[in-house]
Amino acid sequence: MSQGLPGDTPLVHDLIGIGFGPSNVAMAIALSEHNSKVGRQDSVTAHFFEQQASFGWHRGMLIDDATMQVSFLKDLVTLRNPASEFSFLCYLQSKGRLIDFINHKNLFPLRVEFHDYFEWAAAKVDDLVSYGHEVVAVTPYVHDGAVEYLDVTVRSGEGLAVHRARNLVIGTGLRPVMPPGVERGDRVWHNSDLLRKVDGLESASPPPSRFVVVGAGQSAAENVAYLHRRFPDAEVCAVFSRYGYSPADDSSFANRIFDPDAVDDFFAAPEEVKNRLMAYHGNTNYSVVDIDLIDDLYRQMYREKVLGTERLRFLNVSRVTGVEEKPDSVRATVRSLVTDEESELDADVVVFATGYSPADPLGLLGEVGGRCLRDDVGRVRVERDYRISTDPGLRCGIYLQGGTEHTHGITTSLLSNTAIRVGEILDSLLDRRVKSTSDASRPAAEVAEGAGG
């Protein structure tokens, strides 16, 4: 429980969460369910800070017909607690759509529906979050030579405030990636901008005549299909370095790479085996497209060839080597990887569906980051419980929800293992609290002797 300290010292939370996307919403739910089952003395106090004004998850990618690539059973809670009132099925029941969904006979909901589920779940634990609050710094609170707490400085419309915690859980999500030398602009978009910006083209005069979409993954293919459908008089050019879109491997055996047990296997494996597993099973997630969407795009392309109305163009084995934005257009330079010849495409918009990268987990930690250990190639060392390895003088736990692909495998940035992961983080918090209480009751000399083991 929170610990009040003398004077103006902040209350001490057991846990402060940075970011409130799906992973930390799941963390808040796990905490809420735990606290509902224990007495006040055993409850875990927590608060989360989210810089957005309200919950939002890849809003720019919520295309109306896009579906999830993960089963609805891999929601925020079910794999951890199948009886949870925060499940997707309970959401459907609350919306009066449970029977309709069952009759639909589909494991993969619309993405807009799953986003609505996330909003519904986040609203049920909104007493644990402050929206419109940006974490700007984390500083150590040192007592007797050790870092006992972490002070989290948060900026909001009311100014700066400091909150104190025994543990942090960082869930700041992914950041859009643009090719080197390419900057986002009015006519150069990342696909995360799509729905936020595309409405402005509806009333454009003249209307859009050409789009260029760069990328070979699911988002790229979805963007191509969406723009082709929404702007029936415009040409859509897909540019990618492959010969064609590669289908995602969602076969039953391959999907076992997303199982909770696979995290144990990956964590324990030698580095060489980790690299092999990522190479073997990268086609379950990276730069691949659902086969149904591939087939739909091919059928559309062939139909247009038959009718002599080709608006859908695929520039394969090619790469965009430059973009030049002008007031009323943008010029993309496309180089063939076969002939090395370059051609120029004038377009209304170039959309880069070039993926995401995890935010630097140590970016906010300041001098605390210097106490975090790294491996031989400079990556953050992370324990099996998702806690950053630190020097012995840092007694606080810093947990990562994301940015642990090198230690925990392919599920790091995906929803597949979220429910299990937050349960493991909660178990770690509780175990460490028990150990801390036990150490506090032992003679100092005995604790010091045990610390070396």
C-alpha positions as CSV (number, residue, x, y, z in Angstrom):
1,M,0.0,0.0,0.0
2,S,1.1,3.6,-0.4
3,Q,3.4,4.9,2.2
4,G,3.1,8.4,3.5
5,L,6.3,10.2,4.3
6,P,6.9,13.3,6.4
7,G,6.5,16.8,5.0
8,D,5.9,17.3,1.3
9,T,7.5,13.9,0.3
10,P,5.3,12.2,-2.3
11,L,3.3,9.1,-1.5
12,V,5.1,5.9,-2.4
13,H,3.3,3.7,-4.9
14,D,4.2,0.0,-5.3
15,L,4.2,0.5,-9.1
16,I,4.1,3.4,-11.5
17,G,3.3,2.6,-15.2
18,I,4.6,4.8,-18.0
19,G,2.2,4.6,-20.9
20,F,-1.3,3.2,-21.1
21,G,-1.5,1.2,-24.2
22,P,-2.9,-2.4,-24.3
23,S,0.0,-3.9,-22.4
24,N,-0.3,-1.5,-19.4
25,V,-4.1,-1.7,-19.5
26,A,-3.7,-5.4,-19.1
27,M,-1.3,-4.7,-16.2
28,A,-3.9,-2.4,-14.6
29,I,-6.5,-5.1,-14.9
30,A,-4.2,-7.8,-13.4
31,L,-3.6,-5.4,-10.4
32,S,-7.3,-4.7,-10.0
33,E,-8.2,-8.3,-10.0
34,H,-5.4,-9.1,-7.5
35,N,-6.5,-6.3,-5.2
36,S,-10.1,-7.4,-5.2
37,K,-9.1,-10.7,-3.7
38,V,-6.8,-9.6,-0.9
39,G,-7.0,-7.3,2.1
40,R,-5.8,-3.7,2.0
41,Q,-2.4,-4.6,3.6
42,D,-1.7,-7.0,0.7
43,S,-2.9,-4.9,-2.1
44,V,-0.6,-3.4,-4.7
45,T,-0.9,0.4,-5.2
46,A,-0.3,1.6,-8.7
47,H,-0.8,4.5,-11.0
48,F,-0.3,4.9,-14.7
49,F,0.5,8.0,-16.8
50,E,-0.4,8.4,-20.4
51,Q,0.5,11.4,-22.5
52,Q,-2.5,11.0,-24.9
53,A,-5.7,12.7,-23.9
54,S,-7.6,9.4,-24.0
55,F,-6.9,5.8,-24.8
56,G,-5.8,5.2,-28.4
57,W,-4.1,2.3,-30.1
58,H,-2.8,2.7,-33.7
59,R,-5.9,4.9,-34.5
60,G,-4.4,5.7,-37.9
61,M,-4.5,2.1,-38.9
62,L,-8.2,1.3,-38.0
63,I,-9.3,0.7,-41.6
64,D,-12.9,-0.3,-41.6
65,D,-12.5,-3.8,-43.0
66,A,-9.1,-4.7,-41.5
67,T,-9.2,-7.6,-39.1
68,M,-6.9,-8.7,-36.2
69,Q,-4.1,-11.2,-37.0
70,V,-4.6,-12.7,-33.5
71,S,-7.4,-14.8,-32.1
72,F,-9.9,-12.9,-29.9
73,L,-9.0,-15.4,-27.1
74,K,-5.6,-13.7,-26.9
75,D,-7.2,-10.6,-25.4
76,L,-6.0,-8.7,-22.3
77,V,-6.9,-11.4,-19.8
78,T,-8.2,-14.8,-21.0
79,L,-4.9,-16.7,-21.1
80,R,-4.2,-15.5,-17.6
81,N,-7.7,-15.7,-16.2
82,P,-10.4,-17.3,-18.4
83,A,-13.1,-16.2,-15.9
84,S,-12.2,-12.5,-16.0
85,E,-14.9,-10.0,-16.4
86,F,-12.5,-8.0,-18.6
87,S,-12.5,-10.5,-21.4
88,F,-13.5,-9.9,-25.1
89,L,-16.5,-12.2,-24.6
90,C,-17.7,-10.1,-21.7
91,Y,-17.2,-7.0,-23.8
92,L,-19.4,-8.6,-26.5
93,Q,-22.1,-9.5,-24.0
94,S,-22.1,-5.9,-22.7
95,K,-22.6,-4.6,-26.2
96,G,-25.4,-7.1,-27.1
97,R,-23.3,-8.8,-29.8
98,L,-22.2,-12.1,-28.2
99,I,-24.7,-14.3,-30.1
100,D,-24.0,-12.4,-33.4
101,F,-20.3,-12.9,-33.0
102,I,-20.7,-16.6,-32.3
103,N,-22.8,-17.0,-35.4
104,H,-20.1,-15.2,-37.4
105,K,-17.8,-18.2,-36.8
106,N,-14.7,-16.1,-36.9
107,L,-11.7,-16.0,-34.5
108,F,-10.4,-12.7,-35.8
109,P,-12.5,-9.6,-35.0
110,L,-12.4,-6.4,-36.9
111,R,-9.6,-4.2,-35.8
112,V,-12.0,-1.3,-35.0
113,E,-14.0,-3.7,-32.8
114,F,-10.9,-4.8,-30.9
115,H,-9.9,-1.2,-30.4
116,D,-13.4,-0.6,-29.0
117,Y,-12.8,-3.5,-26.6
118,F,-9.6,-2.0,-25.5
119,E,-11.3,1.3,-24.8
120,W,-14.1,-0.5,-22.9
121,A,-11.5,-2.3,-20.7
122,A,-9.4,0.8,-20.1
123,A,-12.5,2.7,-19.0
124,K,-13.1,0.0,-16.3
125,V,-9.8,0.8,-14.7
126,D,-9.6,4.5,-15.4
127,D,-9.2,5.2,-11.7
128,L,-5.6,3.9,-12.1
129,V,-4.6,6.2,-15.0
130,S,-4.0,9.9,-15.6
131,Y,-4.4,10.9,-19.3
132,G,-2.8,14.0,-20.7
133,H,0.2,13.4,-18.4
134,E,3.7,13.0,-19.9
135,V,6.5,11.4,-17.9
136,V,9.5,13.6,-18.6
137,A,12.1,12.3,-16.1
138,V,13.0,9.5,-13.7
139,T,15.4,10.2,-10.9
140,P,16.8,8.0,-8.1
141,Y,15.9,8.5,-4.4
142,V,19.0,7.4,-2.5
143,H,18.9,6.2,1.1
144,D,22.0,4.7,2.9
145,G,23.9,4.5,-0.4
146,A,21.2,2.5,-2.2
147,V,18.4,3.6,-4.6
148,E,15.3,2.9,-2.5
149,Y,12.7,4.6,-4.7
150,L,12.3,6.2,-8.1
151,D,10.9,9.7,-8.5
152,V,8.9,10.1,-11.6
153,T,8.4,13.7,-12.9
154,V,5.2,14.1,-14.8
155,R,4.1,17.1,-16.9
156,S,0.4,18.0,-17.4
157,G,-1.7,21.1,-18.0
158,E,-1.3,21.8,-14.3
159,G,2.5,21.9,-14.5
160,L,5.1,19.4,-13.1
161,A,4.5,17.0,-10.3
162,V,6.7,14.3,-8.8
163,H,5.4,10.8,-7.9
164,R,7.4,8.2,-6.1
165,A,7.5,4.4,-6.7
166,R,9.2,1.2,-5.6
167,N,8.9,-0.2,-9.1
168,L,8.3,1.0,-12.7
169,V,6.6,-0.8,-15.6
170,I,7.5,0.8,-19.0
171,G,5.0,0.3,-21.8
172,T,5.6,3.2,-24.2
173,G,4.9,1.2,-27.3
174,L,6.4,1.4,-30.8
175,R,7.6,4.3,-32.8
176,P,7.0,4.7,-36.6
177,V,10.1,4.1,-38.7
178,M,10.9,6.0,-41.9
179,P,13.7,5.2,-44.3
180,P,17.0,7.0,-43.7
181,G,16.8,10.6,-45.1
182,V,13.0,10.6,-45.5
183,E,11.0,13.0,-43.4
184,R,7.2,12.9,-42.8
185,G,5.3,15.8,-44.3
186,D,2.0,17.0,-45.8
187,R,2.4,14.6,-48.7
188,V,4.9,12.1,-47.3
189,W,3.2,9.9,-44.7
190,H,3.9,6.9,-42.5
191,N,1.0,4.5,-42.6
192,S,0.2,5.4,-39.0
193,D,-0.9,8.8,-40.4
194,L,-3.3,7.3,-43.0
195,L,-6.7,7.7,-41.5
196,R,-5.8,11.0,-39.7
197,K,-4.8,12.6,-42.9
198,V,-6.7,11.0,-45.7
199,D,-10.0,12.8,-45.0
200,G,-8.4,16.0,-46.1
201,L,-8.1,14.6,-49.6
202,E,-11.8,14.0,-50.1
203,S,-12.5,17.6,-51.0
204,A,-9.2,18.2,-52.8
205,S,-9.4,20.0,-56.2
206,P,-8.4,18.4,-58.4
207,P,-9.0,15.0,-56.7
208,P,-6.1,12.7,-56.1
209,S,-4.8,10.9,-59.2
210,R,-2.0,8.7,-57.8
211,F,-0.8,7.2,-54.6
212,V,2.5,5.4,-54.0
213,V,2.6,2.9,-51.1
214,V,6.0,1.6,-50.0
215,G,6.4,-1.7,-48.2
216,A,5.7,-5.4,-48.4
217,G,3.9,-6.2,-45.1
218,Q,0.3,-6.4,-43.9
219,S,-0.1,-2.7,-43.4
220,A,1.3,-1.9,-46.8
221,A,-1.1,-4.3,-48.5
222,E,-4.0,-3.0,-46.4
223,N,-3.2,0.6,-47.4
224,V,-3.0,-0.3,-51.1
225,A,-6.5,-2.0,-50.9
226,Y,-8.0,0.9,-48.9
227,L,-6.8,3.7,-51.1
228,H,-7.8,1.8,-54.2
229,R,-11.3,1.4,-52.9
230,R,-11.7,4.8,-51.4
231,F,-10.4,6.8,-54.4
232,P,-12.0,5.0,-57.4
233,D,-10.4,7.4,-60.0
234,A,-6.9,7.3,-58.6
235,E,-4.0,5.0,-59.5
236,V,-2.3,3.2,-56.6
237,C,1.3,2.1,-57.1
238,A,2.7,-0.5,-54.6
239,V,6.5,-0.5,-54.4
240,F,8.5,-3.3,-52.7
241,S,11.8,-5.0,-53.1
242,R,10.3,-8.6,-53.1
243,Y,8.9,-10.3,-56.2
244,G,5.5,-10.4,-54.6
245,Y,3.8,-10.2,-51.2
246,S,4.8,-13.1,-49.0
247,P,2.0,-14.9,-47.2
248,A,2.0,-15.0,-43.4
249,D,2.6,-18.5,-41.9
250,D,-0.3,-18.9,-39.5
251,S,-0.3,-22.7,-39.5
252,S,-0.9,-24.5,-36.2
253,F,2.6,-25.7,-35.6
254,A,4.2,-22.4,-36.5
255,N,1.8,-20.5,-34.2
256,R,3.4,-22.3,-31.3
257,I,6.2,-19.8,-31.4
258,F,3.7,-17.4,-29.7
259,D,2.8,-19.8,-26.9
260,P,3.8,-18.9,-23.3
261,D,6.1,-21.9,-23.1
262,A,8.0,-20.7,-26.2
263,V,9.1,-17.7,-24.1
264,D,10.7,-20.0,-21.6
265,D,12.5,-21.9,-24.4
266,F,13.6,-18.7,-26.1
267,F,14.9,-17.1,-22.9
268,A,17.0,-20.2,-22.0
269,A,18.3,-20.8,-25.5
270,P,21.9,-19.9,-26.6
271,E,22.2,-16.8,-28.6
272,E,22.8,-18.8,-31.8
273,V,19.6,-20.6,-31.3
274,K,17.7,-17.4,-30.6
275,N,18.9,-16.0,-33.9
276,R,17.8,-19.2,-35.7
277,L,14.4,-19.2,-34.2
278,M,13.8,-15.6,-35.2
279,A,15.0,-16.4,-38.8
280,Y,12.9,-19.6,-39.0
281,H,9.7,-17.9,-37.7
282,G,10.0,-14.3,-38.8
283,N,7.4,-15.1,-41.5
284,T,4.8,-15.5,-38.9
285,N,4.8,-11.7,-38.3
286,Y,7.4,-9.6,-40.2
287,S,6.9,-8.3,-43.8
288,V,4.1,-10.8,-44.5
289,V,0.5,-10.5,-45.6
290,D,-2.6,-12.6,-45.0
291,I,-3.1,-14.9,-47.9
292,D,-6.8,-13.8,-48.4
293,L,-5.7,-10.2,-48.9
294,I,-2.9,-11.2,-51.3
295,D,-5.5,-13.1,-53.4
296,D,-8.0,-10.2,-53.3
297,L,-5.3,-7.8,-54.6
298,Y,-4.2,-10.2,-57.4
299,R,-7.8,-10.8,-58.5
300,Q,-8.4,-7.0,-58.6
301,M,-5.2,-6.4,-60.6
302,Y,-6.1,-9.2,-63.1
303,R,-9.7,-7.9,-63.4
304,E,-8.4,-4.4,-64.3
305,K,-6.1,-5.9,-66.9
306,V,-9.0,-7.7,-68.5
307,L,-11.2,-4.6,-68.5
308,G,-8.4,-2.3,-69.7
309,T,-8.8,0.0,-66.6
310,E,-5.5,-0.6,-64.7
311,R,-5.4,1.5,-61.6
312,L,-3.5,-1.0,-59.4
313,R,0.2,-1.2,-60.2
314,F,2.8,-3.3,-58.5
315,L,6.4,-2.2,-58.9
316,N,8.2,-5.2,-57.5
317,V,11.9,-5.9,-57.1
318,S,12.2,-2.1,-56.7
319,R,13.0,0.4,-54.1
320,V,12.1,4.1,-53.5
321,T,15.4,5.9,-53.3
322,G,14.2,9.4,-52.8
323,V,11.2,11.6,-52.4
324,E,10.8,15.3,-53.2
325,E,7.8,17.1,-51.7
326,K,6.3,20.0,-53.6
327,P,3.4,22.3,-52.7
328,D,0.9,20.4,-54.8
329,S,2.6,17.0,-55.3
330,V,5.4,14.7,-54.4
331,R,7.9,13.0,-56.6
332,A,9.2,9.5,-55.8
333,T,12.3,8.1,-57.4
334,V,12.0,4.3,-57.9
335,R,15.0,2.2,-58.7
336,S,14.7,-1.3,-60.2
337,L,16.9,-3.7,-58.3
338,V,17.2,-5.8,-61.5
339,T,18.3,-3.2,-64.0
340,D,19.4,-0.4,-61.6
341,E,17.4,2.0,-63.8
342,E,15.5,4.8,-62.1
343,S,12.1,6.2,-62.9
344,E,10.1,9.0,-61.4
345,L,6.5,8.9,-60.2
346,D,4.6,12.1,-59.5
347,A,1.9,11.4,-56.9
348,D,-0.4,13.2,-54.5
349,V,0.8,11.2,-51.5
350,V,3.6,8.7,-50.8
351,V,2.8,6.4,-47.9
352,F,5.6,4.5,-46.2
353,A,4.4,1.4,-44.5
354,T,7.9,0.7,-43.2
355,G,7.2,-0.6,-39.8
356,Y,7.9,0.4,-36.2
357,S,10.7,0.1,-33.7
358,P,10.4,-0.1,-29.9
359,A,11.1,3.1,-28.0
360,D,14.4,3.2,-26.1
361,P,13.5,1.7,-22.7
362,L,16.2,3.7,-21.0
363,G,15.4,7.0,-22.7
364,L,13.5,8.4,-19.7
365,L,15.7,6.9,-17.0
366,G,18.5,9.4,-17.0
367,E,21.2,8.5,-14.4
368,V,19.1,5.5,-13.4
369,G,19.8,4.1,-16.9
370,G,23.5,4.0,-16.0
371,R,22.7,1.4,-13.3
372,C,21.0,-0.9,-15.9
373,L,23.2,-3.6,-17.2
374,R,23.9,-4.4,-20.8
375,D,25.0,-7.5,-22.7
376,D,28.1,-7.9,-24.9
377,V,26.5,-6.1,-27.8
378,G,25.1,-3.2,-25.8
379,R,21.5,-4.4,-25.4
380,V,19.7,-4.1,-22.2
381,R,19.9,-7.2,-20.0
382,V,16.5,-8.4,-19.0
383,E,15.6,-11.1,-16.5
384,R,12.9,-13.8,-17.2
385,D,10.3,-11.8,-15.2
386,Y,10.8,-8.8,-17.7
387,R,12.8,-6.9,-15.1
388,I,15.9,-5.0,-16.2
389,S,19.1,-6.4,-14.7
390,T,20.6,-3.6,-12.5
391,D,23.6,-3.1,-10.2
392,P,23.0,-4.2,-6.6
393,G,22.6,-0.6,-5.5
394,L,19.3,-0.2,-7.3
395,R,16.7,-1.9,-5.2
396,C,13.7,-0.9,-7.4
397,G,12.3,-3.1,-10.1
398,I,12.1,-1.7,-13.7
399,Y,9.9,-3.9,-15.9
400,L,9.6,-3.7,-19.6
401,Q,6.5,-4.3,-21.7
402,G,8.3,-4.2,-25.1
403,G,11.9,-3.9,-26.2
404,T,12.7,-7.5,-25.0
405,E,12.7,-9.3,-28.3
406,H,16.3,-10.2,-27.9
407,T,15.6,-12.0,-24.6
408,H,12.0,-13.1,-24.8
409,G,11.4,-13.6,-28.5
410,I,8.9,-12.7,-31.1
411,T,5.9,-12.0,-28.8
412,T,7.5,-9.0,-27.2
413,S,5.6,-6.3,-29.2
414,L,2.5,-8.5,-30.0
415,L,-0.8,-9.1,-28.2
416,S,-0.3,-12.9,-28.1
417,N,1.4,-13.2,-24.7
418,T,0.3,-9.9,-23.1
419,A,-2.1,-11.5,-20.6
420,I,0.5,-14.0,-19.4
421,R,3.3,-11.4,-19.3
422,V,1.5,-9.0,-17.0
423,G,0.7,-11.9,-14.7
424,E,4.3,-12.8,-14.5
425,I,5.3,-9.2,-13.8
426,L,2.7,-9.1,-11.0
427,D,4.0,-12.3,-9.5
428,S,7.5,-10.9,-9.6
429,L,6.4,-7.7,-7.8
430,L,4.7,-9.8,-5.1
431,D,7.7,-12.2,-4.7
432,R,10.1,-9.3,-4.4
433,R,7.9,-7.6,-1.8
434,V,7.8,-10.7,0.3
435,K,11.6,-11.0,0.0
436,S,12.1,-7.4,0.9
437,T,9.8,-7.8,4.0
438,S,11.7,-10.9,5.0
439,D,15.1,-9.2,4.6
440,A,13.9,-6.2,6.7
441,S,13.1,-8.5,9.6
442,R,16.6,-10.2,9.5
443,P,19.7,-8.8,11.3
444,A,21.7,-6.4,9.0
445,A,24.8,-8.6,9.1
446,E,22.8,-11.7,8.0
447,V,21.2,-9.7,5.1
448,A,24.6,-8.5,3.9
449,E,26.0,-12.0,4.0
450,G,23.0,-13.3,2.0
451,A,23.3,-10.5,-0.6
452,G,26.5,-11.9,-1.9
453,G,25.0,-15.3,-2.8
